[in-house]
Amino acid sequence: MKTVISASRRTDIPRWFLDDVITWFKEEGIARVKNPFNQQYYTVSLKKEDVHSIVWWSKDFGKYIEKHEFFDGFHQFFQFTINGYSDPGMQFLEPGMTTTLQDRLDQARKLAEIFGADKINWRFDPIVFWKDGSIIKDNLADYQKIAKAMASCGISTNTISFTQWYGKCIKRAKKRQFAFVEPTTLQRRSIARKLALIARDVGISVHACCNEDILIDGLIQKSSCIDGVLLTKLFGEAASQEHDGGQRETCGCTKSKDIGSYDMICKHGCVYCYANPKI
């Protein structure tokens, strides 16, 4: 069976490493990837006859859109993280972002025009809470605006999750004097319900990524960010529907091969990022 390629959970390839990956496709026909668990390298064929589809993950598809024709002939799906931060005072959460919220909304529309809105999933990920003095703040202000913009270009799915504060994320937060707050399960469910109702009003269904405590029958479904059933349906060619055992236990994804590496340092520098090894 052909391989589903994930590009990538470990870094933002479309924004920061697209030229490198194009070279892999064009000159070598393989990706040599370091396994983050055992540090051994594995290879992934990038030849069209071996690739079922490419699932791109990014916060900024501007560079990819400029060069998308290189990947003509490949089936492609897009996980587009748009968290907002139209308020300049919020941009410390993603300090390396080089485009505005409107730029990224325009990118989503362009991707929908080129590939079809059914090939794009909007991610509002993660949901973050923190303390500023005695005030609890969050990053939810732009959710409704983004939902309306996504719906207007036909995008009908949204994935949400709350920040998971891994050890290196906690160290980074402390170094940046970022006083994160972890909401209770009841608070998480209440917040998730409100977002899902906002999304439903504009025709978007909400899915929870590795946050089973916020699943709500008929309103919030479990996410499969890489979904072999969906990829098979979209592209008319069978993709693996076997669970990806390399992901978290609560992950709903099916098998894929990631061609990114934690050594490919994403310059967005998000305070909550589990992937970036730099503190």
N, C-alpha and C positions, 0 to 999 in steps of 0.2 A: 504493500500500500504506500502511496506517495506521502511525503512528509509535510506537515503543517509547520511553517517556520514562524517563530515568535521573535519580533524585532522591536523592542525587547523589554522584558520586565526589569532588566538589570541596569539599563541606562536609556537615555533618550537618543536613539540612533537617528531618527529623521532630522532632529535639530542639530546635533553636534557631530555625528559620525557618518553622515550619509555618503560623503565622498569616499571614505574608506570602504564602506560596504559595496558601493558601486564598483570599486576596484576588485573586490572579492568576486563579485558576479562576473565581471567582464574579463578579468585576466586569469583568475585561478579556478573559478567554478566550484570552490568550496570555501567554507568558513572553518577556521581552526579556533576552537572555543575552549577556554579553561573551565573545567568543572569547579564550581565554587566550594564544593564539599570536600573533594579529595585532591584538588589542584592539578589533576591530570587533564590532558587535552583530548578532545574528541573532534571529529570532523563531521560537517554537515554538507551534503551536496546541495549546490545552488543551481544545478542544471534544471531547465524547465521540465524535462521529462521525469525528474525526481521530486519536484515540488508540487504539492497540492495547492497551497495558498500561502500567502504571506500576511501575517497579522502584525500591523504596525502599531506601536504605542508611542504617543508623543503629547507634549503640551504645546507644541508649536510646529505646524506642518508647512510653514512658509517656504523653507528651502526645498522640502520634498515636492511641493506643488510646482516649483520652478523646473524640477528635473524628473517629474513623474513619468514622462514618456519613455525613459530608459527601462522601466519595468513593464511596459506594454507586453502583453502575452501571459503575464502572471495573474492568477486570481489574487485579489487583495481585499483585506478588511482593515478597518481603522478604529482603534481605541483612542479617542481624542479626549484628553483631560482638559477641561476648562473650568477652573474654580473661580474665575472672576478677578477680584482685586482691582476693580475700577477706581477705588479710593487709593491714592498714592500712599497713604498712611498704612496700608495693609500689605504693601509689596515686600516687606521684610520677611514674609513667610516664604516667598519665592524670589530671593534677591537677584538671581541671575536671569530673570525673564527679560527678554529684549523686545517684546511686542506688547501692544496694548490689548485690552479685552476686545475692543472692536476689531482689531486686526485678526484675532483668532476666530471671532464670530464670522468674519468674512471668509476666512480659510475654510471653516466648516461648510459654508454655502458653496464654495468652489469645489470642495471634495464631493459634495452631494451632486453637483452638476456634472462632474467628470465620471464618477463611479456609481452614482445612485445612492440615495439616502439610506437604503436598506443595508449598505455596506459600512455604515458608520454607527458606532455607539458612543454616546456622550458620557464621559465619566466626570462626576463631581466627587473628587476623591483626593485627599481625605477631608472629612469634616473635622475641624479643629476648634478647640476651646482653650482659652488662656486667661490669666488674670493680669489686668493692668491696674495696679494699685488695688483698690477694693472692688473694681468693676470686672465682671466676667464678660469677655468678648468672644466673638466667633467669626467664622468666615462665610456666613450664609447670606450676606446682604444681596449678592448678585444672582442668587439661585433662580428667582422668578424671571428676571430679565433674560438669563441664559436659556431657561426652559422655553420661553416664548420665541427666542431667536432660533433655537434648534427646531422647534415645531414648524416654524415658518418655512424652513427649507426641507421639511419632510422627515427629519430624524425623529424616530419614535421610541427609542430606548435610552435609558439612563441608568448608570451604575453608581451607587453610593457606598461609602464605607466610612467608619470613624477611625481616627488615627490609632494605630497600634504602636505603643511606645516601647520599641526594642531598646536594648541596653545602649547601643551607640547613638540612638536618637535622643535618649535621655541625657547622655554626655554632651551631645551637641547643644541641646536645649539649655543645659546648665551653663555651658561656655558662652552662649549668646544671651544669658540671663532671661531666658524665655520661660515664664512660669505657666507651663501647660496645665490644663485641668481635664480630668477624665470624668465625663458624665456618668451617672448611674444607668443601669439597664432601663429603668422606667423613663428617665430623661431621654435616653437614646431612642427608645421606641416612640415617644411622643414627638421628638424632633423628626424622626424618619417618617412618621405618619403625615406630619404637616407638609414635608417636602413631596411625598408621594401624591398627596391631594392636589398640591399646586401643579405637579406634572400631569396628573390625570386630567385636569381641567383643560390642558392644551393638547391632549392626545398622546402623552408620553407615558410609557410603563416604566416602573422603577424596579431595579434589581439590587440586591445586597451582596457585596463581595466579602466573603469570609466573615460575615456578621450575622450569624444565624439568629441571634437574639432579637433582631429587628424585622424578621420575616413576619408578614401579616397576610393571612389568607385573603386572596382577591385584591390585594393592594401592593405588596412588596414580595417579589419572588426571589429565589436563590439565583445568584449570577453564575453563569458559565462564560467567563470572558473569552476563552477560546473554546468554542462549542462545535464539536464535530458534527452534530446533528444539523445545526444552522449552516455551517460551511458546506455540508453536503447538499442541503436544499438550495442554497444560493448559487452554487457553482455547478450543480448537476453531476458531481463526481464524488465518489465515496471518500470521506475522510474518517480517520480513526475516531471511534466513539468510546474508546477505553479511557477510564479515569487516569489523569496524570498523577502518578504516585510521587513525583518529584516536588509537588506543591504541598501547601498546608493541608492538613486533614480535612478542614472544612471547605476547601477550594472545590468548586464545581467544574473546573476545566478538564477538557480532554487532552490527549497526548499531543505534544508539539516538541520541536527542538528550538531552544533559544540560541540565537547567534550573538547575543550581547555578552559583555563581561563586566564585572564590578571594577576591573582595571580601567575600563573606559569611563572616565570620571565625568558625570553629567555636571555641567556648569550652572544649572539652574540653582543649585545650592539650597534646596528646600529644607527648612528646619526639621521637618518630620520624616525625611526620606529614609527608608530602610536600606536602600540600595547603595547610597553613596558612602564609601568607606572613610572618606575624609571627615574629620570632626570640624 
